[in-house]
């Protein structure tokens, strides 16, 4: 079995992306400006972001036994993401999410198959996880996630958790046992608010650190990110770009680049966040979650132009 440094456990989907002039009102019919489809899924996007930057990454999860599933697996191969632990399930469909873009804003409608096209606990490979350095997950399928985390903890594998709002609504009491195992928690702003009932990111992050999570980094969209530990709290601003096309996948790109910088390269938190903010800034200049994700050369070139003190 191939050994990887970063294991991602979670979702992989097809993204149907439609650009529209405005979000329609009930019963309104409008003409789309464009229609496209891309490989997507929060965890899958994260892994592609790491792989493009030179990381050795692999996915644990499932697709349907259909042409969409074949397409997603083939794309992983092209992106150098290991597919050893992807399962094709005969009687299930590959999820298709619908993303609508209008005037710089987006709406995402998630497929019901994200909940049903999944692996079971017995499908987890203990060796695959135990031989890695980092397990990253979105907790979409909680029982499977809990077992994967148990394997990781037993083998001194670090744990990174991406917490989005649709998972955070399960509440702290239901997620506590998972989140308290995180070496680092990477919620978006809404996820942090939901899980803590705090309206401000600064208070939400402090709340999570006070509960015992060592590092919390909240992504704040165009406002950058907020790092919080027991020792300090610091905002790291985003990089301004003029040509913002699509913010889909920006958080996944940030998380992937950050993980590679912090856990694999061994950089400090602030430098890792700047590196990851730069990756996200490049990503949002192209349509789709992955087309704008940079390789190492593109990212370093961007940083040299925008962050004189970085090197």
Residue pairs with C-beta under 8 A, 6 or more apart in sequence:
1 84
1 125
1 127
1 128
1 131
2 58
2 82
2 84
3 56
3 131
3 132
4 56
4 57
4 58
4 82
4 128
4 131
4 132
5 55
5 56
5 57
5 132
5 133
5 134
5 263
5 264
6 47
6 50
6 55
6 56
6 57
6 58
6 132
6 133
6 134
6 136
6 259
6 260
6 263
6 264
7 57
7 58
7 59
7 60
7 128
7 129
7 132
7 134
7 135
7 136
7 157
8 43
8 44
8 46
8 47
8 57
8 58
8 59
8 60
8 61
8 136
8 137
9 43
9 60
9 61
9 135
9 136
9 137
9 138
9 144
9 145
9 148
10 41
10 42
10 43
10 44
10 61
10 136
10 137
10 138
10 139
10 140
10 141
10 162
11 41
11 42
11 43
11 44
11 61
11 95
11 114
11 138
11 140
12 39
12 40
12 41
12 43
12 44
12 59
12 61
12 62
12 63
12 72
12 86
12 95
13 40
13 41
13 44
13 72
13 94
13 95
13 96
13 97
13 110
13 111
13 114
14 37
14 38
14 39
14 40
14 68
14 71
14 72
14 94
14 95
14 96
14 97
15 37
15 38
15 39
15 40
15 96
15 97
15 99
15 248
15 288
15 289
16 35
16 36
16 37
16 96
16 97
16 98
16 99
17 34
17 35
17 36
17 37
17 38
17 99
17 101
17 246
17 248
17 287
17 288
18 32
18 34
18 35
18 36
18 98
18 99
18 100
18 101
19 32
19 33
19 34
19 101
19 102
19 287
20 30
20 32
20 33
20 100
20 101
20 102
21 30
21 31
21 33
21 102
21 103
22 30
22 102
22 103
23 100
23 102
23 105
23 107
24 30
34 287
36 287
36 288
38 288
38 289
38 290
38 291
39 48
39 71
39 72
39 75
39 76
39 289
39 290
40 97
40 248
40 249
40 288
40 289
40 290
41 72
41 95
42 138
42 162
42 164
42 252
43 59
43 61
43 136
43 137
43 138
43 140
43 162
44 59
44 61
44 72
44 76
44 81
45 249
45 252
45 253
45 256
45 289
45 290
45 293
46 136
46 162
46 252
46 255
46 256
46 259
47 57
47 58
47 59
47 76
47 79
47 81
47 256
48 76
48 79
48 81
48 256
48 290
48 293
49 252
49 253
49 255
49 256
49 257
49 279
49 283
49 290
49 293
50 57
50 256
50 257
50 259
50 260
51 57
51 79
51 80
51 81
52 79
52 293
52 294
52 295
52 296
53 256
53 257
53 260
53 279
53 294
53 295
53 296
53 299
54 260
54 296
55 256
55 259
55 260
55 264
56 82
57 80
57 81
57 82
58 81
58 82
58 83
58 84
58 85
58 128
58 132
59 76
59 81
59 82
59 83
59 85
59 86
60 85
60 86
60 119
60 124
60 125
60 128
60 129
60 148
61 85
61 86
61 87
61 118
61 119
62 86
62 87
62 88
62 89
62 92
62 117
62 118
62 119
62 123
63 69
63 72
63 73
63 86
63 87
63 88
63 89
63 94
63 117
64 88
64 89
64 92
64 93
64 94
64 95
64 113
64 117
65 88
65 89
65 90
65 91
65 92
66 93
66 94
68 93
68 94
68 96
69 88
69 94
72 94
73 83
73 86
73 88
76 82
76 83
76 86
77 83
84 125
84 128
85 123
85 125
85 128
87 119
87 123
89 117
92 113
92 116
92 117
93 113
93 117
94 113
94 117
95 110
95 111
95 112
95 113
95 114
95 117
96 111
96 113
97 108
97 109
97 110
97 111
97 114
98 108
98 109
99 106
99 107
99 108
99 109
99 248
100 106
100 107
100 108
100 109
101 246
101 248
101 287
104 244
104 247
106 246
106 247
106 248
108 248
110 166
114 140
115 140
115 141
118 140
118 141
118 144
119 141
119 144
120 144
121 143
121 144
121 147
123 144
124 144
124 147
124 148
124 151
126 151
129 135
129 148
129 151
129 152
129 155
129 157
130 151
130 152
130 154
130 155
130 157
132 157
133 157
133 158
133 263
133 264
134 157
134 158
134 159
134 160
134 259
134 263
134 264
135 148
135 149
135 152
135 157
135 158
135 159
135 160
136 159
136 160
136 161
136 162
136 255
136 259
137 145
137 148
137 149
137 159
137 160
137 161
137 162
138 161
138 162
138 163
138 164
138 167
139 145
139 161
139 163
139 167
139 175
139 178
140 167
142 170
142 174
142 175
142 178
145 178
146 177
146 178
149 159
149 178
149 181
151 157
152 158
152 159
153 159
153 181
158 183
158 184
158 263
159 181
159 182
159 183
159 184
160 182
160 183
160 184
160 186
160 255
160 259
160 263
161 178
161 179
161 182
161 184
161 185
161 186
162 186
162 187
162 251
162 252
162 255
163 179
163 185
163 186
163 187
163 188
163 191
163 192
163 195
164 187
164 188
164 190
164 191
165 188
165 190
165 191
165 193
165 194
167 175
167 191
168 175
168 187
168 190
168 191
168 192
168 193
168 194
168 195
169 194
171 195
172 179
172 195
172 196
175 195
179 185
179 195
179 208
179 213
180 211
180 212
180 213
182 213
183 214
183 215
184 213
184 214
184 215
184 216
184 217
184 262
185 208
185 213
185 215
185 216
185 217
186 217
186 218
186 219
186 255
186 258
187 195
187 204
187 208
187 216
187 218
187 219
188 218
188 219
188 251
189 201
189 218
189 219
189 220
189 221
192 198
192 201
192 204
192 205
192 208
192 216
192 218
193 199
193 201
193 204
195 204
195 208
196 203
196 204
196 207
196 208
198 204
198 207
201 218
201 220
201 226
202 226
202 228
202 233
204 218
205 216
205 218
205 226
205 228
205 233
206 228
206 233
208 216
208 228
209 215
209 216
209 228
209 229
209 230
214 229
214 230
215 227
215 228
215 229
215 269
216 227
216 228
216 229
217 225
217 226
217 227
217 228
217 258
217 269
217 273
218 225
218 226
218 228
219 225
219 250
219 251
219 254
219 255
220 226
220 235
221 238
221 247
221 250
222 238
223 235
223 237
223 238
224 235
224 236
224 237
224 238
224 277
225 235
225 236
225 238
225 254
225 273
225 276
225 277
226 233
226 234
226 235
226 236
227 233
227 234
227 235
227 236
227 269
227 270
227 273
229 269
234 270
236 270
236 273
236 274
236 277
237 277
238 277
238 280
238 281
239 277
239 278
239 281
239 302
239 306
239 307
240 281
241 281
241 282
241 284
241 285
243 285
244 284
244 285
245 284
245 285
245 286
245 287
245 292
246 284
246 286
246 287
246 288
246 289
246 292
247 284
248 288
248 289
249 283
249 288
249 289
249 290
249 292
249 293
250 280
250 283
250 284
251 280
252 289
253 276
253 279
253 280
253 283
253 292
253 293
254 276
254 277
254 279
254 280
255 276
256 276
256 279
256 293
257 275
257 276
257 278
257 279
257 280
257 299
258 272
258 273
258 275
258 276
261 267
261 271
261 272
261 275
261 276
262 268
262 269
262 272
265 272
267 275
271 310
274 303
274 307
274 310
275 299
275 303
278 294
278 299
278 302
278 303
278 306
278 307
279 293
279 294
279 299
281 302
281 306
282 292
282 293
282 294
282 298
282 299
282 302
283 289
283 292
283 293
283 294
284 292
285 292
286 292
294 302
303 310
303 311
304 310
304 311
